[in-house]
Amino acid sequence: MKMQDSALGGTGAEAVPGWPKALGLTLAALAALLGLYHDTLASMLAIWQRSETYAHGYLIFPISAWLIWQKRAVLARIAPRPDYRAAPVLALGGLGWWLAHAIDVLVVEQLALVGMIPALVWWMLGWPVLRAVLFPMGFLVFSVPMGEFLVPPLMNFTADFTVAMLQFTGIPVFREGTFFSIPSGDWSVIEACSGLRYLIASITLGFLYAYMSYVSPWRRLAFMALSVGLPIIANGLRAYMIVMIGHLSGMTLAVGVDHLIYGWVFFGFVMLLMFWVGSFWTDIDAAQAASPVPAPVGTAPDGWAFGRAWALALLVAAVGPARAAYVGALEASRDRDPVVMALPEGDGAWQAVPAFTEWTPHYSGQDAGADRAYGNGEDKVAVYVRYYRHQKQGAELINSRNMLIPQIHDVWKMPEERSVEVSLAGRPVTVLQGLLKSTAGQRLLVWRWNLIGGSRTADDYQGKLLEAKDKLLGGSGEGAAFILATEYSGDPKTAEPVLRRFAEAMLPALEQGLDRTVARR
């Protein structure tokens, strides 16, 4: 049988029989897998559509298919054979998807789905086939819209780099977090300035270029490292250049939409430079010329073997949606009455007082919430509790949209928010400490943390693990956010003892009030 008779195309070389049926059933299994997890696939498509940062996701699956097609001559000489060693990987993918679905971590759902695709190929066609197309299969990970967790460190690096360059060139700078002022005007590093979209585009293109241009693992790794590091430095230079253009033009250029245009032009130049430098290292042509044509390896089993593998693979892959449907039916039967929450009037020296600030934290989707201010002599603390009982995607406690203030706000700005270790009711706890400043001059020191399964934490990853533990033990995964705020002037450290004294005195009463709300089902 000649290669032109194979389902993989024609080059005139011998091919292993059995590929047409194996390939057809594998494609059918992949289509069924995407159908089983259609909601997750739809969530990826929705993000590609609405976000310019992840719009490249539309191209990833076609590029992966094209890379596999380039391997057709090699694949045709490998006998496809079902390999049930992939069963644990496929099952773990389904269980991982269910767990991520249960605690509303969409990016992990999407990663689990994408990870099940090569596992299914391994199951249906065998490890030698998967090994031959390992990079094209791995390249699918770039279809997952992820990387938001990098925004804060990238913003901080960009601010650090820009301020350092301004000081190096002799321009005085006054800085508060990611906000800074120079004699010609005020600037801030916002999310769009973090360089995340440049970084993601550079990594995606860089990894693809390294695979297609190099054979040496060291050359590939070197270019991949370059594609990661270069855009971070380049984004710092871009931000510095934009500030300098605005400064030297009297704040008439690069202060609006035009600075985004400058950014993309500069990024395009950086990418061209990176690929030009990388072209001097290419070794792919010499390696291809020296590589012999491999002989056919093995024979494919009969069609029934692939049919059995197809049916068993779908049974294993369906473990995630089946578990999600069962848990969803249980949750639908639970009490859905409105939740009412009330904070105590006071306890000891701390008593309820009129509100002293108009600021409220930016949280959404909660089942209940309560705000109250307390006073003890001259000390005043504002308390905000947000309770989430029936968590779902878009209405969950741990969500990037739950924050002290939106990034762009008419009245408030947040120069800083960082993790600090404090004592809460006699126990050391890490909280998120934020500094807020209003246009009217009010300054607030804010502590916030979450209470999940009886544990206090400000770490999102630990919080999600606590939710997962509660779900696995049959709970609902409910939780609450606690936010404390007090005024300060000058050094914010002077306000920390106020929050500490308040927490020592009032936190047990606040948590008991939450317990009564939880018990009221």
N, C-alpha and C positions, 0 to 999 in steps of 0.2 A: 504494500500500500504506500503510495507516494504522499508527500506533504500536501499536495493540492487537494487530496481527498479528506484532509483533516478539517475539523471544525475551526482550527486556529489559523487557517490561511495557507497560502502556497508559496514554497520556496524551492520545491523540487527535491528535498531531502526526505529520508525515511521518517515515519512517525509511528508512535505506538498506537495500535487500534484501541477503540473504546472511548476516545475523547468526546465524540458528539453527544452520546447519552450522558456521560459524566458532566460535561459542561452544561447541557440543557437542564439537568436536575439541580445542579449547583446554582444556576441563575434563578431557577424557580424557587429554590430554598431561600436565596437572598431576597427575592421579591416578597416571599411570605414573611420573612423576618422583619422587613421594613413595614409590611402591613400590620404585623402584630404590634409594632412600636410606632404606629403612625402618628400618635400625638407628640412623641418626642421628635420625630422627623419634622413634623409641622412646626414645632417650636424653633428648630434650627432654621427652617425656611423663613419664618417670621422675623427672626433677628437679622438674617442676611438682607432681608428686604428693607428693614427700617434703619439699619446702622451702616454707615459708610465704612466703619472700622472693620466690619466682618462681611462686607459685600463680596469679597473674594471667595467666600464659601461656595458660591454657585459654580466656581471653576474647579474645585478640588476633586469631585467625583469624576468629571470628564478627564481631567489630567491623570488621575490614577488609572482609569480605564485605558488611556492612551499609553501610559508607561507599561502596563501589563501587555498590551498588544505588541509593544516593541520586543517583548520577551517570548513571543509565540514560537519562534524556532527552537528555543531552549525547552519550553514547556511541552512541545509536541513530542520530545524524546523522553519525557518522564511519564511513567505509567501512573495514571490517576488511580488512587486506591483509598477507600474510606479508612479513616484512622480515628478509632474511638478514644484514643488518649486525649483528644480535644474535649471530651465530655466535661471534665471538671472545669476547664476554662470557660466553656460555653455556659455551664450552670452557674458559675460564679458571676459571670457577666449579667445573667438574668436576675440573680439575687441582689447583686450590687445595684442594678437598675431599680429594683423594687425598694430597696432601702433608701436610695436617693430620692425616689418618688415619694416615699412615706414622709421624709423630712424636708421635702421641697428644695432639693439642691439640683436645680435644672442642669447645670453644667456637668455634674457627675452622671445624671441620667443620659445625657448626650454622649459622654465619653464611654459609658457602658455599652450603649448601642453601637457606636463605632468600633469598640473593641470586640464585639460579638461577630462582626463581619469577617475579619481574618480567622477567628476561631471556627466559624462555620465553614470557611474555605478549607481549613486544616481538616476538619471533620469529614468533609465530602471528598476531598481530593488528595489528602495526605500531606505529611510534613515536607517531603522533597518539593512538592509543588509550591507550598506556602513559602518555603525558604527561597525559592527562585524569584518570588515576587514580594519579598518581605518589605522592601522600601515602598513600592507603590501601595501596599496595604497599610503600612505605617503612616504614609503621607495623608491618609484619610483623617488623621487626628487634627489636621489644620482646618477641617471643615467645622470643628466645634468652636463656637464663639466663646472664647475664654481669654483670660488675661486681665480682667478688671481689678483683681487684687494687686496688680502691679502699678496701678494708677497713683496711689499715695507716694510710694517710694520714688517713682519716676518724677512726680511733681516736685518732691523735695530735692532730688538730684538736680533737676533743671533750675530750680531757684538757687541752690547752692552754687552751681556752675555760673549762672548768669551774674549773680552778685559778686562772685570772686573775679570774674572777668571785668566787670565794671570797676571794681576797686583797683584791679591791676592796671587799668587804663586811666586811673586818676579821677574817676567820677565818684563823688561822695554818695553813699547809699544809706538810707534808714530802712531796716527790715523788721517786719513782724510776721513770722511764719513764711507763708508763700506770698505775702504782700510786701512790696518794697517801693520806696519813693526815691527819686533822684531830682535834681534841681528843676528839670524840665517837666516833670509830671509823675503820676502814680501808675504803678503796674502791679499785676498779680498773675501768678501762674495758676491757671484753672485747668480743669480736666482735659480740655481740648489741647492744652499746651504740654501735656505730659509726654507726648511722643509715642503713645501706645500704638496708634494706628501705623506710624512709621516703623516701629519695632516689629509689629506683627507682619507687615508687608515684607520687611527686609528678611525676617527669619524664614517666611514661607518661600520667597524667591531664592534666598541663599541656600536653603537645604535642597531645593530642587536643582539649582545650578550645580551644587557640589556633587549630587548623585549623577548628573548627566555629563559632567566634565572631568571627573576624576575616578580613578580606580584605586589608588593608594588610600588606605584608611586614614593615614596621617594627613594627607592633603585635604581629604573630605572634612575631617574634624577641624583642621585649621581654618578652612573657608567658612564652615558653620559657625565657629567661634567669632570670626570676623563679622559675620552677618548679624550676630547678637550684640557685640560690643560697639561696632561702628555707629549704628543709628542712635544709640544712647548719647554718645559724645556729639554726634552731628546735631541732635536735637538741642543740646545745650548751646552749641554754636549758633544754631538757627534762632533760638530765643535771644541770645546776646545781640545778634545782628539786627533783629527786629527792634529791640530796645534802642540800639544805637541809631537806626534809621529814624525812629520817632524822635529821639533826642536831638539829632543833628538837623532835622527838618522842622524843629519847633512844634513837634507833635501834630504835624499835618499828614505825614506818611506812616504807613504800617501801624495804624492805630485802630483799624476797622477790619472789614472783610479782606482788604488787600494784604494784610499780614498773613492770612491763611494761604493766599495765592503764592506769596513769597516763600512760604514754608514748603509747599509742594514742589515748586521749581527747584528749591535748594535740595530737597530730598531726592528728586529725580537726578540731579547732578551727582549726588553722593552715591546713588545706586549705580549709575554708569561708571563712576570711578572705581567702585568695588568690583564690578564685573570685568572692567578693563585690566585691573591688577590681577584678578583671578585667572584671566586668560593666559597669562604667562606660565601658569603651573600645570596646565591641562596635560593629562597623560592617557586619555581615554582612547585616542586613535591608535597609539602604539600598542596598547594592551589588547585592543580588539584584533589588530593584525596578527598578533602573536598567539592568540587563543585558538586551539584546535576545535573542530566541529565535534561535539559530543555524540557518542553512539546512543541508540535507543536503550533505555534502561527498563527491564521488566515488562510484564504484560498486565493489562487491566483485567479486573475480575468481571464476572457476568453482570448484566444489567440489574438483576435482582438485588445484588449487594448495594448498588447505589440507591435503589428504591427503598430498601430497608433503612439505609443511612439517612435518607431524606426524611422519612417519617419520624425516626427517632430524634433527629436533630430538631425538628419543629416541636416535638414534645418537650425536649429539654429547654429550648429557647423560650417556650411559652410559660416557664415557671414564674417569671417576673410579672407579666400581665395578669396571670391567674391569681397570684397572691395579692396583687393590687386590687383586683375586682372583689376578692373575698373581704379584704380589710375595708374597702370602700363601702360594701354592703353593711358591715358592722357599724361603721361610723355614721352611716345614714340613719341607722336605727336609734342613735343616741339622742339625748335631749337637745333640742335646738332652741329652747326658750331664750329670750334676751337675757344677757348677763348684766347685773347691776352691781356697781362697785362704789364703796364709800370709804373715805379715809377718816381716821379718828380725829376728834376735835383737838386732842392734845394729850400730853402725858407728862405730869410733873411740871417742871419749869417751862417746858415748851408748849405753847398754846397757839391755836389758830389765830391768824392776823390777816388783815386785808392784803391782797396781792401787791407786791412792790415792783413787779416787772410785767411788761406786756409780752415778753418772749415766751413761746411754747415750743417744745421739741417737734421736729417734723417726722411724725410717725403716722402710718396709715394701715388700715385693714384690721385693727384691733377689735376684739369682741367687747371690751370694756376699757374705760380709762377714767382716771380721777386726778384732779390737780388741787393743791392746797398749799398755802403759805403758813409758816410757823415762825413765832418769834420768842426770844428769850432775852429780855432787856434790849440792848441795841443790836443783837445778832438776829438775823432773819434768814430763813432758808425756804426756798420754793421746792415743792415735791411734785413729781409727775410720775404716775404709774400707768403703764400700758399693758393690758392683759390679753393674751392670745390663747383661746381655748380650741377653736376649730381652725387649725392652721391649714392653709392651702397655698398654692403658687400665687404670688402677688399679695397675699394677706398673711404673712408669716412674721414671727418675731425677728429672726435674723435675716435681714434683707438689706442690700446696699442702699435702698431708698429710705431706710429709716436712719435719720441723722439729726444732729442738733439744729442745723439750718441747711437749706439748699445752698449749693455752691455759689450761686449768684442771687443775692438778696438785696432788696431796696434799703433795708434798715440796718441789718446786722451783717457782720463779717466775723469769721473765725480764724484768727491768726495761727492757732495751734490746737491740735488734739493728739494726745499720745497716751500710752499705757503707763500707769504709775501704780506702785504697790502701797496700799493704805490699810489701816485697821478699821474693820466694820464690825461693830458689836463684839469686840474682843477677838476677832479672827482676821488674819492677814488675807487680803483679797486684792487682786489686780483689777483696777478700774480704768476706764477711759476718761482722761481729764482734758476738758476743753476750755479754751479761753474765748469769750464772746465780747464783742465791742459794738455798740450801737452808734448810729449817727448823732444821737442826742448825748453821747458821752458815757452812757451806762456800761459798766464792765461787769461781767459775770464769770465766776469760776464754777465749772460744772463737772460733776462726777456722774458717770452712768455705768450700769452693769445689768446683766440679766440674771434672773432666778429661774433655773430649770431643774426639775427633779430634786428640789431642795438644795441645789448647789449654786453658789454665786460665781459668775464668770463674765468677763468682758471679752473673752477670746471666742471669735465666731466659730472656729473649728472645734474647740472643746464644747461649745454650746450645741453644735450640730451632733456631735458624738453623744452628748447627754440626751438629746431628743431621740436619737436612734436607739439608745439603750432603753428608754422609756417605751418606745414603740415595740421593740422586740419583746419586752416584758408584758405586752398587752395594754399599755397605757395609751393616752391620746397625744402625748408629746407636747402638752401645753406648757406655757412659760409666760414670764412677765418681765418688762423692762422697768428698772428703777432709775430715775434721774433726779439728782439733787443740785440745786444752784444757789449761790449766794453772791452778793455784791463784793467788789474789792476796788481799791484805788492804789495805784503804785504797784508794788510787788504782789503778784497773786499768791505767793506763799503765805502772806499774812492772813488769807482767808481760809487756808486749809484747816487750821484748828477748829474753825466754826463748823465746817462740814463734819469733821471727825467727832466733835462733841455731840452734834445733832444725831449722827448715826449711832453713837453709843447709847443715847437716851431713847431714841424714837424708832430705830429700825425694827426691834422685836415687835412693837405694836403695829407698825406698817405691814410687816410680813404676816402677822396674825390676822389682820384685816383681809389680806389677800387669801389666806387659808379659808376664811369664812366665805369668800366669794367662790373659791374653787369647790368647796363642799356644797354650795347651793346649786345643785343640779336638778 
